[in-house]
Amino acid sequence: MKLFVCQACKNILYFENRVCGRCGHQLAFLPERQMLSALERAGSGFRTLADSGIERFFCANAAHDACNWLLEPGQSSGYCRACRHNGTVPNLSDPAQLSGWRDLEIAKHRLFYSLIRWKLPVKTRSEDPDHGLIFNFLADSPQQTIMTGHDNGLITIALAEADDIERERRRLEMGEPYRTLLGHFRHEVGHYFWDVLVRDAGRLDACRAVFGDDRASYADALKRHYDQGPPPDWQQSFVSAYATTHPWEDFAETFAHYLHIVDTLEMASEFGMEVNPPADQIGGLTARVSFDPYVAGDLDRIMQAWLPFTFAMNSVARAMGVRDLYPFILTPGVICKLGFIHNLLQETARAG
């Protein structure tokens, strides 16, 4: 993720900012340019200070304070590039459900920032009725507890995950070191891109050589995982215990972690972060994050920055008495799998 700047007053902005805290200008994200812009009124819409362009309009979900993205140039109504993938949304007349949905949208928009930067092929359900990407945000009912998951382009996100207490309860119940809304989105979209970039793109053999044979029974694998847990040496080859369940889950977990790494390093690069601890006698914890990881051709460069950076950030987190920012071990076996994802996304970006 980038740092953004208000064109009116040069204030530094967060991706989610709706209004500049310094000058008061309303703000909006331009997905085609991947930047935030201050706005001025122009007719019934807005003019962006970033490019003094044509009259632009907000996504319809801005009315619910759930989106700060502009529509495509030339559109005056409808949904933005992120929100047009929504299917079912919660009951927005319920303040609690509306608040939870807004939190889900923050995570989903961060996901779409990455998908746009990667130039990944994403079709809506109207463009591809059989496999277009669509999100259903569902609340539990007395009759049904909603489970987050993916099925042929349909991603269901449980609204209950937006409740911090409930999400922490589930994290502890499942013995997970990390559980976030953004993590759910990145994992589930990994399943979608396994379909699109692996299965449907002729890369099954190459993927199976790295992640294993996906033709193994998923239902049996899931039952075995919850009955027996992961193998004792799982950290040698898998980024998480859940990744051991089945090759599909291994791919999706690795995909999610690659997005974690790239997006976090982009932010570190925006801050010009450098790790150079005087206590490091052998140089293994020294790194300067001064490159764009989205276009880094070599995974080694990403890893050489990531490992020192996360050691430093985990150390800072511990000094504050909170959990590690990145509580995972990247062994050579895991880095090999990350390399597959890296090459897959780089190749797709170049083709796009």
C-alpha positions as CSV (number, residue, x, y, z in Angstrom):
1,M,0.0,0.0,0.0
2,K,1.2,3.5,-0.8
3,L,1.2,6.7,1.2
4,F,-1.1,9.3,-0.4
5,V,-0.9,13.1,-0.4
6,C,-3.7,15.7,-0.5
7,Q,-3.2,17.8,-3.6
8,A,-4.7,20.9,-1.9
9,C,-2.4,21.1,1.2
10,K,0.2,18.3,0.9
11,N,-1.1,16.5,4.0
12,I,-0.2,12.8,4.2
13,L,-3.3,10.6,4.0
14,Y,-4.4,7.1,4.7
15,F,-6.0,4.9,2.0
16,E,-9.4,5.0,3.8
17,N,-9.5,8.8,4.4
18,R,-12.7,10.4,3.2
19,V,-11.8,14.0,4.2
20,C,-8.4,15.7,4.6
21,G,-7.9,16.5,8.3
22,R,-5.8,19.5,7.5
23,C,-7.7,21.4,4.8
24,G,-11.1,19.8,4.8
25,H,-11.2,18.8,1.2
26,Q,-13.3,15.7,0.4
27,L,-11.2,12.8,-0.9
28,A,-11.7,10.0,-3.3
29,F,-9.7,7.1,-4.7
30,L,-9.1,6.9,-8.4
31,P,-8.7,3.2,-9.2
32,E,-7.5,3.7,-12.7
33,R,-4.6,5.8,-11.3
34,Q,-4.3,4.1,-7.9
35,M,-4.2,7.4,-6.1
36,L,-6.3,9.4,-3.7
37,S,-7.4,12.8,-4.9
38,A,-8.8,15.9,-3.2
39,L,-12.1,17.0,-4.8
40,E,-14.0,20.1,-5.7
41,R,-17.6,20.3,-6.7
42,A,-18.3,20.3,-10.4
43,G,-21.9,20.3,-11.6
44,S,-23.7,17.4,-9.9
45,G,-20.4,15.5,-9.4
46,F,-16.8,16.3,-8.6
47,R,-13.6,17.5,-10.2
48,T,-10.4,15.8,-9.0
49,L,-7.4,18.0,-8.1
50,A,-5.1,15.1,-9.1
51,D,-5.7,15.6,-12.8
52,S,-8.3,18.5,-13.2
53,G,-10.2,16.0,-15.2
54,I,-13.8,15.5,-16.3
55,E,-16.7,15.4,-13.9
56,R,-16.6,12.3,-11.8
57,F,-19.0,10.5,-9.4
58,F,-18.8,8.4,-6.3
59,C,-19.6,4.7,-6.1
60,A,-23.2,4.1,-4.9
61,N,-21.8,2.6,-1.7
62,A,-20.4,6.0,-0.7
63,A,-24.0,6.8,0.4
64,H,-23.5,4.2,3.2
65,D,-20.0,5.5,4.1
66,A,-18.7,2.1,2.9
67,C,-16.6,3.3,-0.1
68,N,-14.5,6.3,-1.1
69,W,-13.8,5.2,-4.7
70,L,-14.9,7.0,-7.8
71,L,-16.7,5.4,-10.7
72,E,-15.0,4.9,-14.0
73,P,-14.7,8.1,-16.2
74,G,-17.9,8.6,-18.0
75,Q,-20.1,6.8,-15.5
76,S,-22.5,8.8,-13.4
77,S,-24.2,6.0,-11.3
78,G,-23.6,2.5,-10.2
79,Y,-20.7,0.8,-8.4
80,C,-16.9,1.1,-8.5
81,R,-14.4,-1.5,-9.6
82,A,-14.4,-3.0,-6.1
83,C,-18.1,-2.8,-5.2
84,R,-19.5,-4.2,-8.5
85,H,-18.3,-7.6,-7.2
86,N,-20.7,-7.5,-4.3
87,G,-23.6,-9.9,-4.3
88,T,-25.5,-10.1,-1.0
89,V,-24.8,-7.4,1.6
90,P,-26.1,-7.4,5.2
91,N,-29.2,-5.7,6.5
92,L,-28.1,-2.1,6.3
93,S,-31.0,-0.8,8.4
94,D,-29.4,-2.6,11.3
95,P,-26.7,-0.3,12.8
96,A,-24.6,-3.3,14.0
97,Q,-24.7,-5.0,10.6
98,L,-24.0,-1.8,8.8
99,S,-20.9,-1.2,11.0
100,G,-19.6,-4.7,10.4
101,W,-20.1,-4.4,6.6
102,R,-18.2,-1.1,6.6
103,D,-15.2,-3.0,8.2
104,L,-15.5,-5.7,5.7
105,E,-15.5,-3.2,2.9
106,I,-12.3,-1.6,4.2
107,A,-10.5,-5.0,3.9
108,K,-12.1,-5.7,0.5
109,H,-11.0,-2.4,-0.9
110,R,-7.4,-3.0,0.2
111,L,-7.6,-6.4,-1.5
112,F,-8.7,-4.7,-4.7
113,Y,-5.9,-2.2,-4.5
114,S,-3.5,-5.2,-4.8
115,L,-5.5,-6.9,-7.6
116,I,-5.5,-3.7,-9.6
117,R,-1.8,-3.2,-9.1
118,W,-1.1,-6.8,-10.2
119,K,-3.4,-6.3,-13.3
120,L,-5.0,-9.6,-12.3
121,P,-8.0,-10.8,-14.5
122,V,-11.1,-10.2,-12.5
123,K,-14.6,-10.6,-14.0
124,T,-17.9,-9.8,-12.4
125,R,-20.8,-12.3,-12.3
126,S,-22.5,-10.4,-15.1
127,E,-19.4,-10.7,-17.3
128,D,-18.9,-14.4,-16.4
129,P,-22.1,-15.9,-15.0
130,D,-20.4,-19.2,-14.2
131,H,-17.3,-18.1,-12.5
132,G,-17.2,-14.3,-12.1
133,L,-15.9,-13.1,-8.7
134,I,-18.7,-12.2,-6.3
135,F,-18.8,-11.6,-2.6
136,N,-21.7,-12.4,-0.3
137,F,-21.5,-10.8,3.1
138,L,-23.9,-12.9,5.3
139,A,-25.0,-12.6,8.9
140,D,-25.7,-15.6,11.1
141,S,-29.3,-16.5,11.8
142,P,-30.9,-18.8,14.4
143,Q,-31.1,-21.4,11.8
144,Q,-27.6,-21.1,10.3
145,T,-24.0,-20.2,11.3
146,I,-22.3,-18.7,8.3
147,M,-18.9,-20.0,7.3
148,T,-16.4,-18.0,5.3
149,G,-15.3,-19.8,2.1
150,H,-15.0,-20.0,-1.7
151,D,-17.1,-21.9,-4.3
152,N,-16.4,-21.4,-8.0
153,G,-15.9,-17.6,-7.8
154,L,-18.5,-17.1,-5.0
155,I,-16.7,-15.9,-1.9
156,T,-18.9,-15.9,1.3
157,I,-17.6,-13.7,4.1
158,A,-19.2,-14.2,7.6
159,L,-20.3,-10.9,9.0
160,A,-19.5,-12.3,12.4
161,E,-15.8,-12.0,11.5
162,A,-16.1,-8.2,11.7
163,D,-16.8,-8.5,15.4
164,D,-13.3,-8.3,17.1
165,I,-14.4,-10.4,20.1
166,E,-15.9,-13.2,17.9
167,R,-12.9,-13.2,15.5
168,E,-10.5,-13.5,18.5
169,R,-12.6,-16.3,19.9
170,R,-12.4,-18.2,16.7
171,R,-8.7,-17.6,16.4
172,L,-8.1,-19.0,19.8
173,E,-10.4,-21.9,19.2
174,M,-8.6,-22.9,16.1
175,G,-5.1,-22.3,17.5
176,E,-4.3,-19.7,14.9
177,P,-1.5,-17.1,15.4
178,Y,-3.2,-14.6,13.0
179,R,-6.8,-14.0,11.9
180,T,-7.9,-10.8,10.2
181,L,-10.5,-9.6,7.8
182,L,-7.9,-8.8,5.2
183,G,-6.4,-12.2,5.7
184,H,-9.7,-13.8,4.9
185,F,-10.1,-11.8,1.7
186,R,-6.6,-12.6,0.6
187,H,-6.9,-16.3,1.3
188,E,-10.3,-16.8,-0.3
189,V,-9.4,-14.8,-3.5
190,G,-6.4,-17.2,-3.6
191,H,-8.8,-20.0,-4.3
192,Y,-10.4,-17.9,-7.1
193,F,-7.1,-17.3,-8.7
194,W,-6.1,-21.0,-8.5
195,D,-9.1,-21.5,-10.7
196,V,-8.3,-18.7,-13.1
197,L,-4.5,-18.7,-13.2
198,V,-3.7,-22.4,-12.6
199,R,-6.6,-24.7,-13.5
200,D,-7.9,-22.6,-16.5
201,A,-4.5,-21.4,-17.7
202,G,-2.8,-24.8,-18.3
203,R,-0.6,-24.6,-15.2
204,L,-1.9,-27.6,-13.2
205,D,1.2,-29.8,-13.6
206,A,3.6,-27.0,-12.6
207,C,1.4,-26.2,-9.6
208,R,1.1,-29.8,-8.5
209,A,4.9,-30.2,-8.6
210,V,5.1,-27.5,-5.9
211,F,1.9,-27.8,-3.9
212,G,0.9,-31.5,-4.4
213,D,-1.9,-33.3,-6.2
214,D,-5.2,-31.3,-5.8
215,R,-7.1,-34.3,-7.0
216,A,-6.9,-35.8,-3.5
217,S,-10.3,-35.8,-1.8
218,Y,-10.9,-32.4,-0.2
219,A,-13.6,-33.7,2.1
220,D,-11.4,-36.5,3.4
221,A,-8.4,-34.1,3.8
222,L,-10.5,-31.6,5.8
223,K,-11.8,-34.3,8.1
224,R,-8.3,-35.6,8.7
225,H,-7.0,-32.1,9.5
226,Y,-9.7,-31.4,12.1
227,D,-9.5,-34.9,13.6
228,Q,-5.7,-35.3,13.6
229,G,-4.2,-31.8,13.2
230,P,-1.2,-31.0,11.1
231,P,1.9,-33.3,10.9
232,P,4.5,-32.6,13.6
233,D,7.1,-31.3,11.1
234,W,4.6,-29.1,9.1
235,Q,6.6,-25.9,9.5
236,Q,9.3,-27.3,7.2
237,S,7.1,-27.1,4.2
238,F,4.0,-25.1,5.0
239,V,3.4,-21.4,5.9
240,S,0.6,-22.3,8.3
241,A,-1.0,-25.3,10.0
242,Y,-4.1,-24.9,7.9
243,A,-2.0,-25.0,4.7
244,T,-1.3,-28.6,5.4
245,T,-5.0,-29.6,4.9
246,H,-5.0,-29.9,1.1
247,P,-3.0,-28.5,-1.9
248,W,-5.9,-26.1,-2.5
249,E,-5.5,-24.6,1.0
250,D,-1.7,-24.6,0.7
251,F,-2.0,-22.6,-2.5
252,A,-4.5,-20.1,-1.0
253,E,-2.5,-19.7,2.2
254,T,0.7,-19.1,0.3
255,F,-1.1,-16.7,-2.1
256,A,-2.4,-14.7,0.9
257,H,1.0,-14.5,2.5
258,Y,2.6,-13.3,-0.7
259,L,0.0,-10.5,-0.8
260,H,0.7,-9.7,2.9
261,I,4.4,-9.5,2.2
262,V,4.2,-7.4,-1.0
263,D,1.7,-4.9,0.3
264,T,3.5,-4.5,3.6
265,L,6.9,-4.0,1.9
266,E,5.4,-1.4,-0.4
267,M,4.3,0.6,2.7
268,A,7.7,0.1,4.3
269,S,9.3,1.4,1.1
270,E,7.0,4.5,1.1
271,F,8.4,5.3,4.5
272,G,12.0,4.7,3.4
273,M,12.5,2.2,6.1
274,E,15.9,0.8,6.8
275,V,16.9,-1.9,9.3
276,N,20.5,-1.8,10.5
277,P,20.8,-2.9,14.1
278,P,24.2,-2.3,15.7
279,A,23.8,-5.6,17.5
280,D,23.8,-7.5,14.2
281,Q,27.3,-8.8,13.9
282,I,26.9,-10.9,10.8
283,G,24.6,-8.7,8.6
284,G,21.6,-11.1,8.5
285,L,19.2,-8.4,9.9
286,T,20.3,-5.5,7.7
287,A,18.0,-4.3,4.9
288,R,16.9,-1.1,3.2
289,V,13.4,-1.2,1.8
290,S,13.8,1.2,-1.1
291,F,12.1,-0.6,-4.0
292,D,8.6,-1.4,-5.3
293,P,7.9,-5.0,-4.5
294,Y,5.1,-5.1,-7.0
295,V,7.6,-4.9,-9.8
296,A,10.6,-6.7,-8.2
297,G,11.6,-9.4,-10.7
298,D,13.5,-11.4,-8.1
299,L,11.9,-13.0,-5.1
300,D,15.3,-13.0,-3.3
301,R,15.2,-9.2,-3.1
302,I,11.8,-9.4,-1.5
303,M,12.9,-12.0,1.0
304,Q,16.1,-10.2,1.8
305,A,14.0,-7.2,2.9
306,W,11.1,-9.1,4.5
307,L,13.0,-11.2,7.0
308,P,14.9,-8.3,8.7
309,F,11.9,-6.0,8.5
310,T,9.6,-8.5,10.2
311,F,12.2,-9.3,12.9
312,A,12.4,-5.6,13.6
313,M,8.6,-5.1,13.6
314,N,8.0,-8.2,15.7
315,S,10.6,-6.9,18.2
316,V,8.8,-3.5,18.4
317,A,5.4,-5.3,18.9
318,R,6.8,-7.3,21.7
319,A,8.1,-4.1,23.3
320,M,4.5,-2.9,23.3
321,G,3.2,-6.2,24.8
322,V,1.3,-7.2,21.7
323,R,1.5,-10.2,19.4
324,D,4.0,-10.3,16.6
325,L,3.1,-8.5,13.4
326,Y,4.1,-11.5,11.4
327,P,4.1,-14.7,13.5
328,F,5.2,-17.1,10.8
329,I,8.4,-18.9,9.8
330,L,9.5,-18.8,6.2
331,T,11.6,-21.9,5.6
332,P,13.3,-22.7,2.3
333,G,10.3,-25.0,1.5
334,V,7.8,-22.2,2.1
335,I,9.9,-19.7,0.1
336,C,9.9,-22.1,-2.8
337,K,6.1,-22.0,-2.8
338,L,6.1,-18.2,-2.5
339,G,8.4,-18.2,-5.5
340,F,5.7,-20.0,-7.5
341,I,3.2,-17.4,-6.6
342,H,5.7,-14.6,-7.3
343,N,6.4,-15.9,-10.8
344,L,2.7,-16.6,-11.4
345,L,1.7,-13.0,-10.6
346,Q,4.7,-11.4,-12.3
347,E,3.9,-13.3,-15.5
348,T,0.3,-12.3,-15.3
349,A,1.1,-8.7,-14.7
350,R,3.5,-8.6,-17.7
351,A,0.8,-10.2,-19.9
352,G,-1.8,-7.7,-18.7
